[in-house]
């Protein structure tokens, strides 16, 4: 009865034991992990060498906002962290000045 492994939900295995019981993740098959990968998006704003993102350039900002008016995440847009912060500030300023709507219905 030495360190029996107990299966729990969400693919986590837990060794039975006392105080020092370990939690570890079950390894997935390589086929599952590699099949859904896409190549990394490059930052469009870095490629265009944009230093200051202007809030008045609402055509560019419209591409970074969803059809419901939400700001797309970095994962969706492919923007780097520096430019994503500038996008957020520019979109919020454009919304305040009524160049972009807060909500689209």
For each residue, the residues with C-beta under 8 A, 3 or more apart:
1: 4
2:
3: 15 16 17
4: 1 15 16
5: 13 14 15 16
6: 13 14 15 16
7: 13
8: 12 13 14
9: 12
10:
11: 25 26 28
12: 8 9 23 24 25 26
13: 5 6 7 8 23 24 25 26
14: 5 6 8 21 22 23
15: 3 4 5 6 21 22 24
16: 3 4 5 6 21
17: 3 20 21 22
18: 21
19:
20: 17
21: 14 15 16 17 18
22: 14 15 17
23: 12 13 14
24: 12 13 15
25: 11 12 13
26: 11 12 13
27:
28: 11 32 33
29: 32 33
30: 33 34
31: 34 35
32: 28 29 35 36
33: 28 29 30 36 37
34: 30 31 37
35: 31 32
36: 32 33
37: 33 34
38:
39:
40: 78
41: 77 78
42: 46 47 78
43: 46 47 78 79 80 83
44: 47 48 77 78 79
45: 48 50 53 79 80 83 86 87
46: 42 43 49 50 80 83
47: 42 43 44
48: 44 45
49: 46
50: 45 46 53 83
51:
52: 86
53: 45 50 57 60 61 83 86 87 89 90
54: 57 90
55: 58 61 89 90 91 93 94 97 99
56: 94 99
57: 53 54 60 61 90
58: 55 61 62 94 99 100
59: 62 63
60: 53 57 63 64
61: 53 55 57 58 64 65 87 90 91 94 99 100
62: 58 59 65 100
63: 59 60
64: 60 61 71 72 77 79 87 91
65: 61 62 69 70 71 72 91 100
66: 69 70 71 72
67: 104
68: 103 104
69: 65 66 100 101 102 103 104
70: 65 66
71: 64 65 66 87 88 91
72: 64 65 66 76 77
73: 76 77
74: 77 78 79 80 81 84
75: 78
76: 72 73
77: 41 44 64 72 73 74 84 87
78: 40 41 42 43 44 74 75
79: 43 44 45 64 74 83 84 87
80: 43 45 46 74 83 84
81: 74 84 85
82: 85 86
83: 43 45 46 50 53 79 80 86 87
84: 74 77 79 80 81 87 88
85: 81 82 88 89
86: 45 52 53 82 83 89 90
87: 45 53 61 64 71 77 79 83 84 90 91
88: 71 84 85 91 92
89: 53 55 85 86 92 93
90: 53 54 55 57 61 86 87 93 94
91: 55 61 64 65 71 87 88 94 95 100
92: 88 89 95 96
93: 55 89 90 96 97
94: 55 56 58 61 90 91 97 99 100
95: 91 92 98 99 100 101 102
96: 92 93
97: 55 93 94
98: 95 101
99: 55 56 58 61 94 95
100: 58 61 62 65 69 91 94 95
101: 69 95 98 104
102: 69 95
103: 68 69
104: 67 68 69 101
105:
